Amino acid sequence: MAYHAGTGRQPVCGGLFPGSDLGHKYFCAEPTGAAPAGLSAAPTSSGPAAPAGTPRHPMEPDRPIGYGAFGVVWSVTDPRDGRKVALKKMPNVFQNLVSCKRVFRELRMLCFFKHDNVLSALDILQPPQIDCFEEIYVITELMQSDLHKVIVSPQPLTTDHIKVFLYQILRGLKYLHSAGILHRDIKPGNLLVNSNCLLKICDFGLARVEEPDPSRHMTQEVVTQYYRAPEVLMGSRHYGAAIDVWSVGCIFAEMLGRRILFQAQSPIQQLDLITDLLGTPPLSAMVSACEGARAHILRGPHKPPSLSVLYMLSEGATHEAVHLLCRMLVFDPNKRISGSDALLHPYLDEGRLRYHTCMCQCCYSVPSGRVYTRDFEPEAERPFSHSYEQSLLSVWQGKELIHRFITEHQQGKRVPLCINPQSAAFKTFIRSTAWHSSKVSRKEER
Ligand SMILES: [Zn+2]
């Protein structure tokens, strides 16, 4: 329902990232000077290059800004408009069929997303001839920092900030889940923020489509340990969107207390810390657990819940905040609140109002006030389809499919981009690979 409201509220983020502290560890955008004029020369064998005769624009790799699970992100200047953007290199794509499928899935997701709180692809660099095609380069919006850096920084994090961040995390998550996508690695470092407090969920290297068939096994090598849901810690072979909601609950508590809620040394200790807070779970909450995990819980002493300690996280841990937190940190995934239901909690009313009063792209101002969108938290227009994956049987076939996908994606768009091999950072950029290569990439992932 559209309605009007006054525009008297101040922007929420004034002073959150003051002056030069902006993204201090994140190598925020800085001018690198004009990109070389003219079109680049013949294709190189090591970098992305266009087929001979294709007009293209060389880009200057500037500096690395982050390392995800399966890729390296650099800050670059788009020579077409001088805009600073992020360039993600997806290396080792064609090492084996598993990595080929995973990268293609991530690439298709980045091109599928159309939501302000989810990072999406602005462009893909032109691939070389298929024989030289080894890496994929995706351009996304450049964000100045991430929630991890904000939480560990000395910058103030007020209740207003927490509400507007949490609102955006859940708004993005509702969209992802409505598309049938599980992120599977929600953590503060994967929540990019800029100086206006806009937040975008990123890094879909572990994301996958929800598995409707409970008899199909899914990998447990997901989610950074501190944010891992109890059902995954307990070895459940099938899980759903509730694992992402658990992660968001942990992040909510971390924003309130400015420290990691469950910071354990091992997965077993992680589970112990969770039961210290929530109490020993009933058997009904452990039906999908593996035998060993269930035995571990039952062997230990019976623990009563101690949820009242959540009130001691900070002054911001009001009754309303703790109420919502306790709905997200529920041991039994079937009883945990969903992302879309969490958005209906009164704690998020102010975050919603602030977001749509001065931060969003979906509402606009007229002299008489603000015209609000009809749908504050939109769902995806259609589910993300992964039916192509069944027919992907070889690395070469995957290579052809991805090459065609990128070429078709670019058709009718702006002048294609490539990396300028003359730039000072080119050699480092070409050599840079993923920070760590997850075990998932070498195993059959589900
Ligand atoms: Zn809006």
Boltz pocket constraint, residues with backbone or C-beta under 6 A from the ligand:
constraints:
  - pocket:
      binder: B
      contacts: [[A, 355], [A, 356], [A, 357], [A, 360], [A, 361], [A, 362], [A, 363], [A, 372], [A, 373]]
      max_distance: 6.0
